Amino acid sequence: MMTTAANSATEDEMPTTGLKIFFDGGCRPNPGHMETAVVVGGVAYFQPDCGTGNSNEAEWLACIHASEIALFIGARDVVLLSDSALVVGQAGGRAKCRNRDFAAHLEKFRLLADNFDRIRVRKIPRTQNLAGIALAKTHL
């Protein structure tokens, strides 16, 4: 997992229960170059080069990135927060996943989710998504 952290907080400083993890995927242009950001415990993690795709695929990659970071820091109970209605609906089992590529991402997410005691995926407004804010700041 290639990730760069924006500041120096250590994993020991991260709470491991009810942990809120913000994620966002970006694509410039759409379709085009994909990137992801995850924010947990005040630390921003970026994957600046996720290949070429569309914005929905970038959101899925960000969801997977957030899950991998949660596992890496030892979290057992997490709430993944995103402004993507598509990913939140599909990951939460409330929306069908008809796209073959997204179905592969959903399967990977489910495999990762099996490692947690509890994992929830919730939709938040874009203005409250700390990962989206961090991702936008990388382009200022």
Sequence and secondary structure as in RCSB ss.txt:
>XXXX:A:sequence
MMTTAANSATEDEMPTTGLKIFFDGGCRPNPGHMETAVVVGGVAYFQPDCGTGNSNEAEWLACIHASEIALFIGA
RDVVLLSDSALVVGQAGGRAKCRNRDFAAHLEKFRLLADNFDRIRVRKIPRTQNLAGIALAKTHL
>XXXX:A:secstr
   EESS   GGGS  SSEEEEEEEEEETTTEEEEEEEEETTEEEEE    EE HHHHHHHHHHHHHHHHHHTT 
SEEEEEES HHHHHHHTTSS    HHHHHHHHHHHHHHTTSSEEEEEE  GGG HHHHHHHHTT 
